[in-house]
Amino acid sequence: MKLAIPFAAAALAAAAISTAAVAAMPRLSDMSGDEASALAVYAMPGFIAAARQTCASELSPNGFLAMQGPGLAQRYAIEQDAAWPVARAALLRIATTKAPDQVKTFSSLPDNAIRPLADALIQQELAAKIHPRSCRNIERMAEAISPLDPRDASRVLGVLFDIASASDKLVASLGKFPAQR
């Protein structure tokens, strides 16, 4: 029982930091929890690099991101190959909303050409979206998820994404009904 509470807290923190990684991307109502999970795993090394870059002046040089961020990013990088096929499809759909004219070109590229582009764009997009005021929370969440296996953390994210998506759809459908007096 004592192990369940820290694990649950760490799992929620993993979902939160993974959600932050996905948050810089446009909302896709048709994205599944599995796609969000794969995209979070794939984007996490870029997110950690972006957070370290953006937050360097906001955080201690002896803090978790400075000292252990690269190791955490490496653990997620090991999982990128497995996450890539699903993450690639999600990234191409995102690209359709941002740069529809280039999607055909990107989708025709082999993986060894598109992955470095995707990695650079992910890190660039995420760095631009991180506000310095959020640096301390990002560091706290990174430290909280560090004991979790990346696959476990991403599965929690996928479930939370599906729950949030269902809630958003329910709220949107309620807006279609006329107000009653």
ChimeraX attribute file (.defattr): number of C-alpha atoms within 10 A of each C-alpha:
attribute: neighborCount
match mode: 1-to-1
recipient: residues
	/A:1	5
	/A:2	6
	/A:3	7
	/A:4	9
	/A:5	10
	/A:6	12
	/A:7	15
	/A:8	12
	/A:9	13
	/A:10	21
	/A:11	23
	/A:12	19
	/A:13	24
	/A:14	28
	/A:15	26
	/A:16	22
	/A:17	25
	/A:18	28
	/A:19	21
	/A:20	18
	/A:21	29
	/A:22	22
	/A:23	14
	/A:24	16
	/A:25	17
	/A:26	12
	/A:27	12
	/A:28	13
	/A:29	10
	/A:30	10
	/A:31	15
	/A:32	16
	/A:33	21
	/A:34	19
	/A:35	21
	/A:36	27
	/A:37	30
	/A:38	28
	/A:39	27
	/A:40	31
	/A:41	33
	/A:42	30
	/A:43	26
	/A:44	28
	/A:45	26
	/A:46	26
	/A:47	29
	/A:48	26
	/A:49	19
	/A:50	22
	/A:51	27
	/A:52	22
	/A:53	14
	/A:54	19
	/A:55	23
	/A:56	16
	/A:57	11
	/A:58	13
	/A:59	17
	/A:60	13
	/A:61	11
	/A:62	9
	/A:63	15
	/A:64	19
	/A:65	28
	/A:66	17
	/A:67	12
	/A:68	14
	/A:69	21
	/A:70	16
	/A:71	13
	/A:72	21
	/A:73	22
	/A:74	14
	/A:75	17
	/A:76	23
	/A:77	19
	/A:78	14
	/A:79	16
	/A:80	20
	/A:81	12
	/A:82	14
	/A:83	22
	/A:84	19
	/A:85	16
	/A:86	16
	/A:87	23
	/A:88	20
	/A:89	15
	/A:90	20
	/A:91	19
	/A:92	19
	/A:93	18
	/A:94	18
	/A:95	19
	/A:96	14
	/A:97	14
	/A:98	13
	/A:99	12
	/A:100	13
	/A:101	11
	/A:102	12
	/A:103	18
	/A:104	13
	/A:105	10
	/A:106	16
	/A:107	15
	/A:108	10
	/A:109	12
	/A:110	9
	/A:111	15
	/A:112	8
	/A:113	11
	/A:114	15
	/A:115	14
	/A:116	11
	/A:117	12
	/A:118	19
	/A:119	15
	/A:120	12
	/A:121	13
	/A:122	24
	/A:123	22
	/A:124	15
	/A:125	16
	/A:126	25
	/A:127	21
	/A:128	13
	/A:129	17
	/A:130	19
	/A:131	12
	/A:132	15
	/A:133	10
	/A:134	12
	/A:135	20
	/A:136	16
	/A:137	13
	/A:138	23
	/A:139	21
	/A:140	15
	/A:141	21
	/A:142	24
	/A:143	19
	/A:144	19
	/A:145	23
	/A:146	20
	/A:147	14
	/A:148	14
	/A:149	14
	/A:150	23
	/A:151	16
	/A:152	14
	/A:153	25
	/A:154	26
	/A:155	21
	/A:156	20
	/A:157	28
	/A:158	24
	/A:159	17
	/A:160	19
	/A:161	21
	/A:162	16
	/A:163	13
	/A:164	13
	/A:165	19
	/A:166	13
	/A:167	12
	/A:168	13
	/A:169	12
	/A:170	11
	/A:171	11
	/A:172	11
	/A:173	10
	/A:174	11
	/A:175	9
	/A:176	8
	/A:177	8
	/A:178	7
	/A:179	7
	/A:180	4
	/A:181	3
